[in-house]
Structures are given as C-alpha cells and as structure tokens.
Amino acid sequence: MRRRRGFWLLMAMAGLLGTLGLAAVAVCLTTGCSTLGYYAQATGGHLDLLQRARPVAQAVADPATPPALRQRLELSQRLRDFAVTELKLPDNSSYRRYADLQREAVVWNVVAAPELGLKLKTWCFPVLGCVGYRGYFQREPADALAAQLKAEGWEVMVYGVPAYSTLGFSNWVGGDPLLNTFIQWPEAELARLLFHELAHQVVYVNDDTTFNESFATAVERAGARRWLALHGTPEALAEVARLEQRREDFRALTMRYRERLLQVYASPADDATKRQRKAELMAALRAEHAELKATRWGGFAGYDGWFARANNASLGVLAAYNELVPGFERLLQAEGGDFTRFYAAVRALAALPPAERRARLAATAPATVSPNPP
C-alpha cells in the first residue's frame, strides 16, 4: 500500500530538529547528551535534504529532466498556487524546490503502544513538545529502536514517511522541498499531501498530535475536493470516488475495532482475559477486511500489508489523523467554507486548554451553507 499522509504521515520530528541545532545543543547540556546521536542524525539528514534541493523552475528548464517528471513539477506549482489563492495557505518558499533523495522514504517513523492499550508512547523535544513518534533519516536506527521497544514489551510499527513539514522553520533556507518520494503520486493524492503539509504551517499546538493532524487532514480533504471540482477530469473524479470509498470503508472498519479494543482494555477483566479477547478481535478485524476486499473492493490488495501487521501501535496512529476531523469539517462548514475565518477559529481553539478545545470542537454545529461555495 502506498504510504500516504492521510493515515500514515506523522509530521517527521527529525526534519524540524534539523533546523534547531542550537536547541539540540542546549538540551544536551542539560541531559548529559543522552540523545546527542539522535539530534545529530536529524540535523545531518535535514541538511542533506536541503542541499539536494533546487528550484522547480531550474529543474523544469533542465533538458535532462524526464518529461514525466517535468509535467509533475509543473502540476505541483499549479497546486501550490491554488493553495495560496483558494485555500489561503501560506505563500512562502515551501514546495517551490525539488530534491531527488534516491530512496523510497524521506524518514522512517517509529511508533509504539502497550500490549493492552492504544495510547502511543511519546517522546519530548525542545520547542515542539511531546509527540507520539520518533523519526530517523535512515531505516537501520529506526529498526534498532523498534527492536529495543519490542524487547521492553511494546507493540511497535516502523513505517516510511514520504514527506514532512518543518512548520515553516525552513523557509529562510528555501522551505520544505518537493521530493521524489511523492512527486509521482496521482494528482488528487499529491494535492492532498501538499495541502496537508502546508496546513501544519498555519496552526501547530505543542503536545497535541491528534489536534494537529486532524486539522491538517480536514484541510487536505476540503482542499482536494475544491481542486478536483475545478480541475478534475471525469476519469480522475471516478478514480478518486473509488479511492475515497475504499478509504472510508477502511476508516469505518478500523475505528470500529479500535473502539472495541478500547472497551476491552478499560474493562475490569484480568490480563489473560483481555489478551484472549484482543486476539479474537484482531482475527475478526482481518476477516472483515478479507470480506471487504472480496465483495466491495474488487480484490484491491492495497491494504493487505497493513492488516497483516496490524497491532495496537498501528491502530493508535490512525486516531491521530481521524479522531477530530469531523469537528474540524463542521467548523469549516460553520464558517461558510471561508478558510481565513476557519483558520482564525482554529487558532482560537488552539489557545484553549486541551480538554476545552476538544469539547468546543465536538460541540460545533454545522451551518446550512455549502462548505464549498463557488
């Protein structure tokens, strides 16, 4: 299955840390440099990415650029302009350059959850606070951390990340670049990724991954719908409809079983009973996926890998992208589909204590106007 930000992309901490070298040094002075190696790989990895990037206009004009890549780069700039004019996302240097990393992912993230729980393990960093993942620019150290966590009793997932946002910190050195890891994605998927990552530059709340990712996911969905309504061909719209149906089926199935597992883990049953019930639910989850694949998806195998490896960590990640999306979508609708007003409302929510911001978001009532006015 293509690694996509809608379910998979946790904004890679490693990239932002690459722009915070001085902060990393300060942390080392206070922690005995126990994480110096991690900060060093983050800094080096991000600087390497920036050094590889060149302006899109230069890549387009280069005779050595393959025609297919040239067309995608030109499309990316139309999407980037649309993000500014129609979605009111930041007009800066991000995604105006391109880098070929010559690998399949820009970073590899590690997430972990307990054997009988879905709350992700968190790591804390300067400036950004605590998040439920740890990113590496090379696969080997990610696998090594995963092995260590498994030995400690955690359920773990390692996954490749195609892109990340530095929240605008990199704009002074050229901004977050387009990458070979996602530039060839289908048009709608490329649009969603760019809109998602740019949304992280609008609002970011320390220590609240679910708020941040759900907000960016709401922006990407609304933005992609607007782009396709204006520019999508009938063939593209039909393919997007099929993809969205499968995606909705996936979300509904996994969230349903996530809730069932949460009930099991919160029950007063002993651990042995919880383990047995957990095994039964995971088997049922995989069986329902097999039925969906055969009856509704026409044999589509894109989610096979996810279900084969599904565990508490992978289910915990999904919540970060989906839990609060309906509330954000209602808020956008309540603001008449006006993104400027929507962002202002989200910033006001972000200033509230976590429990209050979630309560207000959940209580947001939809307006009667269209969320996508002409």
N, C-alpha and C positions, 0 to 999 in steps of 0.2 A: 504494500500500500504506500502511495506517495506520502511522505511526511509533510503534513501541511499544518500551517499555524493555527487553523480553526480549532483543531483538537490537540495538536502536538506542540505548537510553538510556545514555549515559555521564554519570555524575553531573556536572552542569554546574559547572565550576570557577568560572565567573563569579559564580554566586549566592553561594557561600561567601565569595568575596573581597569581596562586598558587605558582609559583616559584619566584615571585617578591615581597615577603612580605616586604622587606625593602623599595622598591619603593612605595608600598602602604602606608606605614607609612609616608614617605616623602610627599606624596600627601595629606594625612590627615592633616599634619601640615600646609599646605598652603590653604586648602579648608574648614577648620573647621570640618573635619571628616564627612562631609555630606554623604559620600559614604563608611564609615568605615564598616557598616554591609555587604555591597556587597563584599568588599575585604576580609572580614573575612570568608564568606561562600565559596568564591573562594579558599582561602588558605586551609581551612579545607577540602573541597571537594577533592581537588587535592592530599593533603597529605594522605587522607583516601584511595584514589585510589592506590597511590604508596605503601602504607603499605600492601594492599591486594595482590599485585603482587608477583609472584615467578618465578624463571627461567623456561623457557619452558622445558628444559631437565629434571628438577625436576618433573614437572607435568606429563611429558610423562612416567617417570620411576615409578611414584606413582601407586601402584596396585589399588588404589581407583578411579583413573581416568577412566571414562567410555570409552570403546573402540572407540565410535564415536568421542568423544572429542579428544582422543589421535591422531586419524587419522587427524583431522583438524589441530591440533597443529603441527604435522609433516609436513603437507602441507604448513602451514604458514611459516615454516622455509625454505622450498624449494623456496617459493615465495620471501622470504626475501633475500636469497642468489642470486636469479635471479635479484632482484632489484639492487644489487651491481654490479654483473658481466656483465649484459646485458644492464641495464638502467643507469648505472653509478650514482646511487643514493647513499646517504651517508652510509658508512659502520660503524655503531656505535651500541649502545645498544638498540636503539628503536625497539620495536616489537620482542624482544628476551625474554620477560617475559609475563606472563598471569595472569589476575585478573578476578575473578567472582564477579561482583558487586551486583548480585541478584536483579537486576532491569532491565527494558527494554531499558533504555537510560542512557548514562553517564551524559549528561546535557540536559537542555531544553532551547532553544533559543527563544528570543522574537524579532520580527521584526515589524516595523510599517511604514506606509506610509500615506500621507494625503488623504482626501476624493477625491480630484480631482488632483491627481498626483501620480507618481510612484517612486519618489526619496525617498529612505529609510531614516528614522530618523537615526542619527548617535550618538554614544557615544564615548568619547575620554578617552584613558588610557595612563599611563606612558609607555614609550619605544615603544609601538606599534602604537601609533597614534589613529586615529578615524576609527571606523568600524560601519557597519550598522546593528548591532545586540547586544544583551546583554544576556549572558549565566548564568544559575543557575544550581547547582547540585541537587536541589530539585524542583519538579513541582509546589509546592504551591506558592513560591515567584514569579515564572515566571507568573503564572496566576494572581497574585495580581498586578504585573506591567502591565500586559495586560489590566486588568480592569481599572486601572488608566489612561492608554493611551486612551482607548476607551472613557472614560468619558471626555477626553480632545479633542475628535473629530478625533482621528487617527483610521485608519483601521489597525488591528493587526492580527498577526499569531503567535501562540506558537507551537513549534514542537520539538520532541525528537531527539537528536543527538546521533548516535551510537559510534562516535569516534571523537577525535580531535588531533591536532598537537600542541606541545609546541615549535615548531621551533628549536628543539634541546636543549632548555634550561634545559630539564630534563635528558639529557644524563649522567650528572655527578652523578645522583642518580638512574640510572637504565634505563632511557629512557622511552618513551611512551610505555605502555604495550598493548598487545593484550587483548581484552575484550570479555566477554560472549555476549555482545550486538551485536557482528557481526561475531564471530568466526564460526558460523554455516551457514553463507551465502553461496550461490552457489560459486563454485570455481572462476569463472570469476569475480563475484562481490567482493569477498574477495581480489582478485588480484588488482582490480581497487582501492579499498579503501586503501590498503597498499601503492600502488604506489602514489596515490593522497597525502596522508599524508606525505610521505617521500619527495615529491616534495616541500612541504612547507618549508622543511629544506634547500633546495637549494637556493631558491630566495623568499624573502618576502619584499614588499615595504610598508612602512608606508602610511596610508591614501588612499590606493587604493585596496579595496577588490576585485573589478572586475578583475584587473590585476592579483592579486594573485590567485584567484580561477579559472580563465580561464586558467592560466598557468598550475596549478595542474591538471585540468580536461584534458587538452591536453596530459600531461604526462601519466595520468591513461589510457586514451584511447589507445594511442600508445603502452604503456607497456602491456596492456591486449591483444592487437592483437598479439604482439610478443610471449607472453606466450602461448596463445592458438594455434598459428601456430606451436609451437614446442611440446606442451604437450597435446593439447585438443583432446578428443575422438570425433568420428563422432557425437555421441549423444550430447555431450557438445557443439560442434560447431553449431549443428542445433538449440539447445535451445538458445544459445547466439544470433544467427541470428534472431530468433523470438523476443527476448527481445530487440535487437537493433532496429528492425523495429518499434516496439511499441514506443520505446524511441524517435526515430526520428520523428515519427508521433506526439508525444506529444510536442516535441520541436518546430516543424514547426507550429502546431496549436496555441500554447500559445504565441510564438513570433509574429505570425501574428496579433493576437488580442492585444498583448502588443503595437505594433506599431500603431494600430488603436486607441487605448485609448490615447496614447501619442499625436496623432494628435488632438483628441477631447480636451484634457486638454490644449493644446497650442493654441487652436483657440480663436478668439475674442468673441465667444458666451458668453452669461451670464451664471451664475452658474446653474440656473434652467434648461437651455437647455443642459448644459454639463451633469447634473445628469440624465436627460432623455436619452440622447444618451449613456451614460455609462451603464444604466440599459439594454438598447436594446442590446448593445454589449456583456454584460455578459450573457444575455439569449441566444444569438446566439452562444457564445463560448460553453456553456453547451449543446446546441442542436447538435453542430458539434461533440462534444465528444461522445454523445449518438449514433450518426451515425457511427463514427469510431468503437466504441465498438461493434456495431451490425454487421457491414459489413467487417471490416478488422481484428478485434481482436478476433473474435470468442467468444464474450461475456466476455472477460477478464475484471475483475472488479477492478484491482489494482489501477487505478487512480480515482475511484469513489469519495473517500473521498476528494481528492484534488479539484476536480471540484465542489463538493458540498460546499466547504468552500472558493473557490477562491475569492480573493479580490486584492486590489492594493498592499498590503504587499506581498502576495504570488507571484504575478507577478513581483514585484520588486526584490525578491530574485532570481528568475530564471535568470535574466540578469547577476548577479554576476558570474554565472557558465558558461554561454554560449556566452556572447557578443563578447569576444575577442578570443575564441577558434579557429575559422578558421584561424586567423592571426598567432597564435602560431603553428598550424599544418602546415601552409605554410612555416613558418620559419624552422621547423624541416625538412621538405622536402628539403628546400633550402640548408640545412647543410648536405644533403645526408643521413639523418637518423642517424647521429652521435650525440649521446646525449651529449658528452663532449663539442663539438663545439656549440651545441644548447644551453646548459646552459650558456656558455660564452656569446653568442649573447643575451640571455635574461637578463643576468646581465648588459650588456652594455645598453640595453633598460631601465632597471630599474634605471639607473643612470641619465636618461634624465628627464626633466620636464614632468609632466603628459600629456600635450597636444601633445608634440613632440613624446613621446614614443608611444602614440596611433596612431599618424599619420604614423610613420615609420612602426609600426606593420601592419596597414591597407594596406600599400603600398608594403609589402613584396610579391614578386612574387614567385610562385612555381618553383622548379627546375624540370628537366626532369628525374632525377634519382628516383629510388624507395625509399620511406621513410622507408622501412623495408628490407634492404639488408640482404642476408644470412650471 
